[in-house]
Amino acid sequence: MTKRNLLFAVLLATSVAMQAVEPFTKITVASWNIGHFALGKAPDSRIKPEEASEKALSYRRFIDSIGADIMAVVEYSPEFVRDADGKMLLSAREEVFAGYEGAIIGPKWDYNGNAIFSNGFTTGLAETVRFSQATQPRYYISTDILIGGEKVKIVSTHLDWNQGEHGAEYRAVQIKELIEAFESYPYVILCADWNVSDPKEYDAFLQAGFRMANHGNVGDLPTFPAGDKPRSALDNIIVKGFVPSRVRVFNEPTLSDHCLIVSDLTMVR
């Protein structure tokens, strides 16, 4: 074997060895308030049977264009189309999210329905936790996945808005409970419609050692309302143990009243 061939063989073996010990540590995660397939105007789908096929294709094409490995969804309704009695005719899991093999779907309570869809990951058991204080029956769902050999907590949730006398107060409590619930975990991905009145409310997470896609390195990105003039940075992906990059906002007002936010997340070793 010549010296040149020997050097090539050594470099090749080193490359293979590095690949064996450096597992995949970068993923793309999206968070979207899908508005119950009613543009946020009702707690249940308003898709009519005669428009279901065309509308489902629009949702699938939009979701496919995002290219997210994991998509957290809030204001999720299990029924994509309902009959006059409110019974399911077509399921959202099959009509809209069939492109994802993994699905963790939480309960639907009034406007609150959280879900996590994924490709390429085996998810653990789902945990549903109600917040101690809320104007509506607010909760979060969480599950575990493995990224780069490390256990990562994935969370989908939807916090209170300034509803009634205590909405803002309860939202602050919910943020505190999330920080406390996951403070002992080194790798966490929190996806939500946070309903913040001011992006400064996110600072509680920054002070607790989290990073974020919105209100982070690229500043404040309006995600609501979808359409011509989004003005509020309600939707965000907040992480621990990852660095967000390539943050994008997708504005499709024919599908939801919220824009979708997506970010690449690189694991910090």
Secondary structure as the mmCIF struct_conf table of DSSP 4:
data_model
#
loop_
_struct_conf.conf_type_id
_struct_conf.id
_struct_conf.beg_label_comp_id
_struct_conf.beg_label_asym_id
_struct_conf.beg_label_seq_id
_struct_conf.end_label_comp_id
_struct_conf.end_label_asym_id
_struct_conf.end_label_seq_id
HELX_RH_AL_P HELX_RH_AL_P1 LYS A 3 VAL A 21
BEND BEND1 GLU A 22 GLU A 22
STRN STRN1 LYS A 26 ASN A 33
HELX_RH_3T_P HELX_RH_3T_P1 GLY A 35 PHE A 37
TURN_TY1_P TURN_TY1_P1 ALA A 38 GLY A 40
BEND BEND2 LYS A 41 ASP A 44
HELX_RH_3T_P HELX_RH_3T_P2 PRO A 49 GLU A 51
HELX_RH_AL_P HELX_RH_AL_P2 ALA A 52 ILE A 66
BEND BEND3 ASP A 69 ASP A 69
STRN STRN2 ILE A 70 VAL A 74
BEND BEND4 GLU A 75 GLU A 75
BEND BEND5 PRO A 78 PRO A 78
STRN STRN3 GLU A 79 ARG A 82
TURN_TY1_P TURN_TY1_P2 ALA A 84 ASP A 85
BEND BEND6 GLY A 86 GLY A 86
STRN STRN4 MET A 88 SER A 91
HELX_RH_AL_P HELX_RH_AL_P3 ALA A 92 GLU A 95
TURN_TY1_P TURN_TY1_P3 VAL A 96 VAL A 96
BEND BEND7 PHE A 97 PHE A 97
TURN_TY1_P TURN_TY1_P4 ALA A 98 GLY A 99
BEND BEND8 GLU A 101 GLU A 101
STRN STRN5 GLY A 102 TRP A 109
TURN_TY1_P TURN_TY1_P5 ASP A 110 TYR A 111
STRN STRN6 ASN A 112 SER A 118
BEND BEND9 ASN A 119 GLY A 120
STRN STRN7 GLU A 127 ARG A 130
BEND BEND10 SER A 132 GLN A 133
BEND BEND11 THR A 135 GLN A 136
STRN STRN8 TYR A 139 ILE A 147
TURN_TY1_P TURN_TY1_P6 GLY A 148 GLY A 149
STRN STRN9 GLU A 150 HIS A 158
BEND BEND12 ASN A 162 ASN A 162
TURN_TY1_P TURN_TY1_P7 GLY A 164 HIS A 166
HELX_RH_AL_P HELX_RH_AL_P4 GLY A 167 ALA A 181
TURN_TY1_P TURN_TY1_P8 PHE A 182 SER A 184
BEND BEND13 PRO A 186 TYR A 187
STRN STRN10 VAL A 188 ASP A 193
BEND BEND14 SER A 197 ASP A 198
HELX_RH_3T_P HELX_RH_3T_P3 PRO A 199 TYR A 202
HELX_RH_AL_P HELX_RH_AL_P5 ASP A 203 GLN A 207
TURN_TY1_P TURN_TY1_P9 ALA A 208 GLY A 209
STRN STRN11 ARG A 211 MET A 212
TURN_TY1_P TURN_TY1_P10 ALA A 213 HIS A 215
STRN STRN12 GLY A 216 GLY A 216
TURN_TY1_P TURN_TY1_P11 ASN A 217 VAL A 218
STRN STRN13 GLY A 219 GLY A 219
STRN STRN14 PHE A 224 PHE A 224
BEND BEND15 PRO A 225 PRO A 225
BEND BEND16 GLY A 227 ASP A 228
STRN STRN15 SER A 232 SER A 232
STRN STRN16 ASP A 235 LYS A 240
BEND BEND17 GLY A 241 GLY A 241
STRN STRN17 PHE A 242 PHE A 250
TURN_TY1_P TURN_TY1_P12 PRO A 253 LEU A 255
BEND BEND18 ASP A 257 HIS A 258
STRN STRN18 LEU A 260 MET A 267
#
